[in-house]
Amino acid sequence: MTASERLLTPGEVANLFRVDPKTVTRWATAGRIGSIRTPGGHRRFRETEVKALLTELTTEATEPVRH
């Protein structure tokens, strides 16, 4: 992680994906998205990783269905 990389809260990630923050926490627990624990035990998510996942999922959702 670079020193300048922004870390997002579960709430910020939830807003990007339009889901509940608890869903983001479940994704992290299941290993679908990487997270970092702060010294206080809170989860934080790397902005670059979150944006990459969002782009990947958005691309998959908009590709035409092939039969």
HUHU-V230955 format. One record per backbone hydrogen bond with DSSP energy under -1.0 kcal/mol. NH is the residue of the N-H (numbers start at 1). CO is the residue of the C=O. If there is no record, write none. Layout:
[[NH,CO] [NH,CO]]
//
This chain:
[[5,2] [8,45] [13,9] [14,10] [15,11] [16,12] [17,13] [18,14] [19,14] [23,20] [24,20] [25,21] [26,22] [27,23] [28,24] [29,25] [30,26] [32,27] [36,44] [38,42] [41,38] [44,36] [45,8] [47,6] [50,46] [51,47] [52,48] [53,49] [54,50] [55,51] [56,52] [57,53] [58,54] [59,55] [60,56] [61,57] [62,58] [63,59]]
//
